[in-house]
């Protein structure tokens, strides 16, 4: 392995890219004290406050999410949160659409989170009742400023008052009939 000695440059991005089997020890920034180097990697310290409001709908906005479907959707969102490091701040699952206010990490792709949540929810609901849940393509996402977070949480919390006709209902299970006499 060939070792490249320390570079002295004001613009580190103008330096030649290391070739195969080349190790760069460190870069020396001429603006720093002698012997103080800059390492070409980022530290693990991060602070972030990233929030988003996400919503998606059922296919043709059919009201196909019942009370058991709500449990499937929430369970799917929880499992998607675990896999993508997303935290749900507030949610509302109605019969034809889902609202989420989330907090997420900078490296999180919201499309991966939504894809997992929609896919797992549909699989779980359709195992219970085949063909019961189908999502439309895509989703809506808007990032939120921390000042607008309370307003978005309030908006999602009021979904059941805004749409009383879209509150998921408990579907009646088929009651076993008494055997016919005859």
C-alpha positions, 0 to 999 in steps of 0.5 A: 500500500502506497502512503500519500504524505500530508497535503497543504491546500486551501481547498481540500476538494481540489485535491486529487482523489486517492487511487486504489491502495492509497491511504491519505493520512490527513490534510493540513489546513494552512489556517490552523496552527502548525501540526493541527490536521483536518481529518476527512471524515465527519464526527458522529455528533449530530443534533437535528430537529426534522419533522414532516407531515405525511399523508396517503390515501386508499385506492380511489379513496374508498373507505376500506379501513375498519377498526381492525384495519386501524390496528394493522396500519398502526402496527405497520407504521410502528414496524416501519419506524423501527426499521427506518429510525423514524418517530411518530409524534401524532397519527390519525387513521381514518377510513380512507386516509392516514395522517402522520406527524413524524420526526426523522433523521437526516439520512432517512428517506421518507419514501422508504418509510412510507413504502414499508408502512403501506406494504406491511399494512396492506399485507396484514390487512389482506391476510385477515380479509383478502382484498380488504385494503389497497393503497393509492400510489404515492404519498404527500409529505411536507417538512415542518418548521419547529414553530409549525409543529404544534399546529400540525399536531393539532391539525392531525388530532382534529381529523376525527372532528373534521371528518366524522363520516370517515371514522373507522367503524367496527365491522360486525362479525358474522354471527353463527346461526342456530342449526335449522330444525327440520 
